[in-house]
Structures are given as structure tokens and as C-alpha cells.
């Protein structure tokens, strides 16, 4: 899995998680309430490999 920033518009952007095949697993706009909390919850439940 990879965690990236996509659709960067300067003031807002998408936090995105994709699997090894490039399929979207999770995404959230940075301005959504609890965006970081949702990201951390997803990572805690699904895990992510460190490189």
C-alpha cells in the first residue's frame, strides 16, 4: 500500500491510500472533519508496510 497526496490545489488536497495494484482503498479531503483521525483508523485496522 502507498499513502499519497493527490489533487493538490494548494489549499486543499486528497489523502489517498492505494494497494499494490494501484486500486483505491481509501481517500479523504484534508478539510473534512477528522480526516487525519480517519486515516489513522484505516492504517491501524489495515496496516501498512514500512520500507
N, C-alpha and C positions, 0 to 999 in steps of 0.2 A: 504494500500500500504506500501511497505517497500523499503528503499533505502539501497543498499549494495554494497560492493566491491567484485567482483568475478574475477576469473582467475588471481590472483595476481602473477606476475612473478618478483617481486622485483623492476624492473624499470618501468613496465607498468602494468595496470590493467583495468578492465571494471567497470564503474559506471553503476549500474543496478537498475531499478525500476520494481517491480513485484506487481500485485494486490493481494487481499486477498486469491485468489485461487492458487497463485504461478505462474500465467501466466506472461510472459514477456510483459511489457508495453513500456519500453524504455531502451536503452543501448548505451554506447559510450566509446571508449577507452580514457584513461586520456591524451594521447598525441595528440588526434585530436584537430585541431584548434577550439577554442571556446567551448570546451567540457563542461566547467562549465557554460558558458552562455546558452548552450542548455539545460542543466539540470535545471537551474533556470527558464528558459522559460517554460519547461514542468511542473514543480511544480507550477508555477504561473497560468498556464492555467487549470491544472487538480486538483490542490490542494492536500494536504496530511494531514492526521490527526496527531496531536501531541499526544503522550502518556505520 
